[in-house]
Amino acid sequence: MVEPTLVLYGALYEKAVEALEETLRETGARYALLVDRKGFVLAHKEALWAPKPPPLDSLATLAAGNAAA
């Protein structure tokens, strides 16, 4: 069975979400994802003004494929 390399809970998850929110604020990006090397989405956030995001599984697969290349 494939499992994520890291699991975020409690305070660690909150810190990850805060980092994603800060990234969105400072860069003006629409979406922010925290993805591990296996392609699991560990945390995600979208800007308030962003349209409906694409499916997370396709974005995570793309990010993991790029990291493996």
N, C-alpha and C positions, 0 to 999 in steps of 0.2 A: 504494500500500500504506500502510495506517495504522500508524504506529509510536508508541511512548510518547514523551512529551516529555523524559523523563529516564530513564536506566538506572542502577541502583545496583549497584555491584560492590565487593568487598573491604571496606575499612575504612568506606567511606561506607554500604554496606548494613548493616554491623554497628552503626553509629551510629543508623541508622533503626530497626533492630529494638530497640535499647536504649531509644530514645524511646517506641516502642510498648509495651514491657514496663513502663516507668515509668508510662505513661498507665494501663495496666491496674491496676497496683498502687495508684496514688493515687486513681483514680476508682471502682474496683470494677466497671468495665465487663467484659463477657464477651469482647468482640472488639475489635480495633483494626485499622484498615486505613489504608494510605497509598496514596491514589489520585491520579493526575494528572488534568488537566482533560479529557482524552479518555476517561477511564474505565478506564484500565489500572491494575491493582493492582500497585503497585511493591513493597510489603511488607505482610505481615499477621501477626498474632499472636493467639492465643486464650488466655484464662485457663485454668489447670489444671483448674478446677472447672466450666468451661463445657460445656454439652451440645454435641452435634455442630452445627457452624455451618451456616447456610444457604449455598447455592452462591455462590462469590465473584463470578461473573459477574453475577448478579442484583443483588447489593449494589453492585458497582462501577457498573452501569448506573444504579441509583437515585441514587447519589452524584453521578455526572457529570451526570445530568438536573437535579438540584437546583442544581448549580453553574452550569449554563447558564441557568437560569431567572432 
